[in-house]
Amino acid sequence: MDPSFSLRQAQPEDGPDFSELFLISAPFFVELFKDDTKRVLKNLFVSPRNLFSFQHVCFAEIDGQIAGMILSYSWETHRKEYLRTGRLFFRVLGFKMLRIFRVLLRLNAELCKLAESDYYISNLAVYPRFRGIGIGRLLMEKAEEDAKKIGSRRLVLEVEESNTIALSLYRKLGFEVVEKFRTKLSKDHSLNFCRMIKPLV
């Protein structure tokens, strides 16, 4: 590892960088949450025991400057924190939640399909100025290391089919596409995803 690179666990005060990087990896969130997007992400990030919490985020830094992040967790964490995450969404959005409730249910049903002992890569993002120097690979290797420590048997992720750079990286890291699917965000907007898996045993 380059001596100027370092990895660290996220802290609650890292919310602004988390929000920016999260939206690089999942820009469709803005279509869902509109003007509330950053407020939603900020509130979930600082709250423990939910699927967007700082507890599940690792940052990569170069010379003390945040360069990228990964959000990942085990199937068991997903099982334990799924309902609390939904409650936090409702607490932040109130009755606005009703407008997107069905879309969120559909997204959850189609994304993050985990079997026992899976480890999920939810979001990976690197700031544009730090791309091409191995930050994404470094973060993915950290997630794989964490997964192996707890006995996970597979890494699982979804990536938009149009994101050819990410697809190429994941293939180089040993992931294979096992499914392609489409999910509707609205009447006029659908997303095409690839589900990718890497066996660990």
C-alpha atoms as one frame of an Amber mdcrd trajectory, in Angstrom:
protein
   0.000   0.000   0.000   1.238   3.490  -0.796   2.316   5.053   2.547   0.138
   8.102   1.860  -2.981   5.892   1.694  -4.862   5.057   4.866  -8.195   3.518
   5.821 -10.290   4.459   8.815 -13.669   3.806  10.345 -16.183   6.585   9.701
 -17.259   8.903  12.514 -20.569  10.801  12.873 -18.903  14.084  11.904 -18.047
  12.656   8.466 -21.637  13.135   7.296 -20.955  15.685   4.515 -18.382  13.463
   2.797 -20.595  10.409   3.225 -23.532  12.180   1.570 -21.444  13.390  -1.369
 -19.846  10.023  -1.972 -23.092   8.119  -1.484 -24.771  10.217  -4.164 -21.868
   9.596  -6.535 -22.571   5.882  -6.145 -26.380   6.147  -6.110 -27.498   9.355
  -7.871 -31.040   7.977  -8.234 -31.574   8.755  -4.531 -32.082  12.394  -5.518
 -35.014  11.390  -7.707 -36.561   9.533  -4.775 -35.998  12.031  -1.976 -35.633
  15.277  -3.940 -34.853  18.263  -1.673 -34.816  15.999   1.393 -32.007  13.793
   0.076 -29.060  15.170   2.036 -31.144  15.613   5.191 -32.197  11.960   5.005
 -28.637  10.748   4.467 -27.261  12.969   7.232 -29.796  11.739   9.791 -29.334
   8.087   8.950 -25.546   8.342   8.865 -25.249   9.717  12.407 -27.728   7.212
  13.860 -26.331   3.889  15.075 -27.747   0.504  14.136 -29.204   1.252  10.712
 -28.085   0.251   7.235 -26.742   3.729   6.381 -24.955   4.275   9.700 -21.384
   5.497  10.082 -20.817   2.162  11.846 -20.845   0.396   8.462 -18.699   2.893
   6.542 -14.960   2.863   5.921 -13.157   5.857   4.400  -9.966   5.895   2.367
  -7.751   8.925   2.886  -4.771  10.329   1.033  -2.567  12.609   3.104  -5.438
  13.025   5.570  -7.978  13.962   2.902 -11.025  11.744   2.331 -10.752  10.144
  -1.105 -13.448   7.469  -1.119 -15.716   5.284   0.955 -17.375   1.900   1.142
 -20.649   1.021   2.890 -20.916  -2.698   3.618 -22.373  -5.151   6.130 -23.251
  -8.772   6.771 -26.540 -10.534   6.050 -27.122 -10.693   9.812 -26.687  -6.923
  10.162 -29.197  -6.439   7.354 -31.672  -8.739   9.090 -31.290  -6.964  12.442
 -31.295  -3.357  11.186 -33.716  -3.404   8.258 -36.821  -2.446  10.269 -35.008
   0.214  12.294 -33.768   1.750   9.042 -37.354   1.999   7.794 -38.462   3.639
  11.038 -35.678   6.205  10.735 -36.735   7.032   7.183 -40.246   7.662   8.449
 -39.008   9.732  11.400 -37.042  12.014   9.065 -39.590  12.255   6.240 -42.885
  12.045   8.114 -45.852  11.803   5.789 -43.631  12.496   2.770 -42.625   8.868
   3.217 -46.016   7.794   1.894 -45.163   9.225  -1.544 -42.225   6.874  -2.016
 -43.125   3.994   0.290 -44.060   1.600  -2.510 -40.909   2.433  -4.467 -38.734
   1.786  -1.406 -40.439  -1.538  -0.789 -39.834  -2.535  -4.397 -36.186  -1.465
  -4.273 -35.616  -3.426  -1.090 -37.246  -6.503  -2.610 -35.094  -6.326  -5.737
 -31.808  -5.102  -4.262 -29.879  -6.610  -1.384 -31.080 -10.196  -1.814 -28.883
 -11.935   0.722 -28.506 -15.530   1.778 -27.198 -16.599   5.155 -23.453 -15.862
   5.466 -23.458 -13.312   2.607 -21.630 -10.001   2.967 -23.147  -7.056   1.110
 -21.303  -4.232  -0.638 -23.970  -1.541  -0.576 -22.062   1.471  -1.938 -18.553
   2.190  -3.184 -17.463   5.628  -4.369 -14.272   7.575  -5.001 -14.039  11.308
  -5.615 -13.194  11.967  -9.302  -9.862  13.626  -8.508  -8.656  10.476  -6.721
  -9.683   7.904  -9.316  -7.301   5.643 -11.172  -4.821   5.112  -8.322  -6.314
   2.045  -6.647  -8.626   3.539  -4.013 -11.646   1.492  -5.094  -9.634  -1.727
  -5.098  -8.228  -0.907  -1.649 -11.695  -0.371  -0.184 -13.042  -3.546  -1.768
 -10.123  -5.546  -0.391 -10.862  -4.142   3.069 -14.507  -5.228   2.806 -13.425
  -8.698   1.688 -11.038  -8.929   4.633 -13.834  -7.914   7.032 -16.169 -10.459
   5.457 -13.674 -13.289   5.854 -13.066 -12.390   9.501 -16.710 -13.079  10.348
 -16.931 -16.224   8.260 -18.914 -14.863   5.310 -19.115 -17.196   2.330 -19.863
 -14.719  -0.488 -19.565 -11.042  -1.361 -22.700  -9.672  -3.024 -23.294  -6.345
  -4.771 -25.454  -4.654  -7.374 -24.181  -2.183  -9.920 -25.957  -0.236 -12.632
 -25.399  -1.902 -15.993 -24.312   1.429 -17.490 -21.464   1.774 -14.959 -18.904
  -0.023 -17.103 -15.904   1.214 -15.089 -17.262  -0.315 -11.870 -18.236  -3.520
 -13.686 -14.696  -3.837 -14.989 -13.210  -3.326 -11.513 -15.491  -5.902  -9.926
 -14.697  -8.470 -12.612 -10.967  -7.935 -12.048 -11.568  -8.551  -8.338 -13.209
 -11.900  -9.042 -16.914 -11.031  -9.173 -19.236 -12.584 -11.733 -22.604 -11.337
 -12.975 -25.280 -13.802 -11.847 -28.402 -11.821 -12.717 -29.572  -8.749 -14.611
 -32.784  -6.983 -13.664 -34.711  -3.748 -14.083 -36.439  -1.768 -11.355 -38.801
   1.181 -11.790 -38.213   4.409  -9.895 -41.122   6.184 -11.516 -43.430   5.920
 -14.498 -40.745   7.390 -16.738 -37.528   6.144 -15.155 -36.176   2.625 -14.726
 -32.743   1.404 -13.659 -30.939  -1.632 -15.055 -28.793  -3.501 -12.550 -26.329
  -6.374 -12.560 -26.135  -8.544  -9.460 -22.573  -9.767  -8.918 -21.203 -12.379
  -6.554 -17.725 -13.424  -5.442 -17.369 -16.712  -3.523 -15.025 -16.525  -0.534
 -14.769 -20.257   0.196
